[in-house]
Amino acid sequence: FFRKIYARSELEALCCMRASRSTTLAATQAGAGGAADARSGGNGRAPAPAAPEPASSGRGKRLQTQVMELMIWQFVFLGFDVASIAHINRSFDNVISVKTVKSVLKRYDETGFVDYAPRSSRGKQMHLEHLTMLLGIVKENPWRYLQEIADTLRVMTGATYTRNYVYAALRGAGYSHKVMVRAAAQRDQEQRAQYWEDINKYIPHPSCLVFGDETALDGRTARRKRGWGALGSPVCISEILFRGSHVSVLALYSRSDGFTAWAHCLGGYDTATFLEHIAVLIKAVMKPYPGADSVLCLDNCRIH
């Protein structure tokens, strides 16, 4: 009984020392060895394991192997109870609870080791064939939501993947969710090449070109979309929400004079209104070919 009290008091005193790292390690090893000799009759049986390095072990963080070995040594050879072991090892700046000590002792009793069981791999990797299909789905329709992508992949492969799994697979393949750049489906590369060929063939000078196009505005056009505010808080203003009248503008732009003429109408342009207004603008601006302002260029809008 007195040898147990002596060993406990000596080990507690050594564990509470706040000296340098080397002094703490050396003093703990010497004190633990003397405590073992005092209990075993001085035969040097079961030397104390090396004291662990000071480390802060937060909730959910695994203990060092040296700390767990020291717990087993204190319980088996010194006869300390669970509460004393938790209190003594807390002196190494480790937040160790009684429950944690019991878990270490139970694992040692069942397996004979203090090390944790190896962690299983975090989920299986997506099959290469399925990953190829996934990337094909995204390339064909990049606007789909994750759940829609997962549903399509299940129909194609018969395998069920969650939204999080699909997201992880896309991120692992180097994909990210970003703002899409919208291009007109009516664009034709062959017609673009033919356009540049005609320009180089029939236009003697850039001053010959006049470009025409439409734009539109309403009561929302002048609203400013951005405003200053504190971080993490939305910027809210109070105003009367209205769209107002929708006005379309047809304008001609030349290299020499900039915007030279324009016309407007309420609502959008249709074929009849466009032909009526463009005829007036042509008479006012256009000049004989091949002089300046003699060739009118329009895009491939249907009303043109």
Residue pairs with C-beta under 8 A, 6 or more apart in sequence:
3 38
3 39
4 39
4 78
4 79
6 35
6 38
7 35
7 36
7 38
7 39
7 78
8 78
8 80
8 84
10 31
10 34
10 35
11 31
11 32
11 35
11 74
11 78
11 88
12 87
12 88
12 91
13 31
14 27
14 28
14 31
14 32
15 28
15 88
15 89
15 91
15 92
16 91
17 23
17 24
17 27
19 27
21 53
21 54
24 51
24 54
25 50
25 51
25 53
28 48
28 51
29 48
29 50
29 51
32 47
32 48
32 49
32 51
32 73
33 44
33 47
33 48
35 48
35 78
36 44
36 45
36 46
36 47
36 48
36 77
36 78
37 43
37 44
39 77
39 78
39 79
40 46
40 77
45 77
46 73
46 76
46 77
48 70
48 73
49 66
49 69
49 70
49 73
50 66
51 66
51 70
51 92
52 64
52 66
52 67
52 70
52 92
52 94
53 64
53 66
54 92
54 93
55 64
55 92
55 93
55 94
56 93
56 94
56 95
57 63
57 64
57 67
57 94
57 95
57 96
58 95
59 95
62 116
63 94
63 96
63 100
63 104
65 114
65 115
67 89
67 92
67 94
67 96
68 104
68 108
68 114
68 115
69 114
70 89
71 85
71 89
71 101
71 104
71 105
71 114
72 104
72 105
72 108
72 114
74 80
74 84
74 85
74 88
75 82
75 85
75 105
80 88
82 98
82 101
82 102
82 105
83 98
85 101
86 96
86 97
86 98
86 100
86 101
89 96
89 101
90 96
104 114
107 113
107 114
107 116
108 114
123 165
126 134
126 161
126 165
126 169
127 159
129 157
130 153
130 157
130 159
130 161
131 169
131 173
133 153
133 156
133 157
134 149
134 153
134 166
134 169
134 170
134 173
135 173
135 175
137 144
137 149
137 152
137 153
137 156
138 144
138 149
138 170
138 175
142 180
143 180
144 152
146 163
146 166
146 167
147 163
149 166
150 160
150 161
150 162
150 163
150 165
150 166
153 159
153 161
153 166
154 160
154 161
161 169
170 176
186 300
191 300
202 295
203 209
203 295
204 290
205 290
205 292
206 255
207 254
207 255
207 256
207 292
207 293
208 289
208 290
208 291
208 292
208 293
208 294
208 295
209 254
209 255
209 295
209 297
210 252
210 253
210 254
210 260
210 285
210 286
210 293
210 294
210 295
210 296
210 297
211 252
211 253
211 254
211 296
211 297
211 298
212 250
212 251
212 252
212 253
212 278
212 281
212 296
212 297
212 298
213 250
213 251
213 253
213 298
213 299
214 248
214 249
214 250
214 251
214 269
214 274
214 301
215 248
215 249
215 251
216 246
216 247
216 248
216 249
216 268
217 246
217 247
217 249
218 243
218 244
218 245
218 246
218 247
219 242
219 243
219 244
219 245
220 243
220 244
227 235
227 237
228 235
229 235
245 266
246 266
246 267
246 268
247 264
247 265
247 266
248 264
248 265
248 266
248 267
248 268
248 269
249 262
249 263
249 264
250 262
250 263
250 264
250 269
250 274
250 277
250 278
250 281
251 259
251 261
251 262
251 263
252 259
252 260
252 261
252 262
252 281
252 285
252 296
253 259
253 260
254 260
254 285
254 292
254 293
256 292
256 293
257 293
260 285
260 293
261 281
261 284
261 285
262 281
263 277
263 280
263 281
265 273
265 277
269 277
269 303
270 303
271 302
271 303
274 303
274 304
282 296
285 293
286 293
286 294
286 296
287 293
287 294
288 294
289 295
298 304
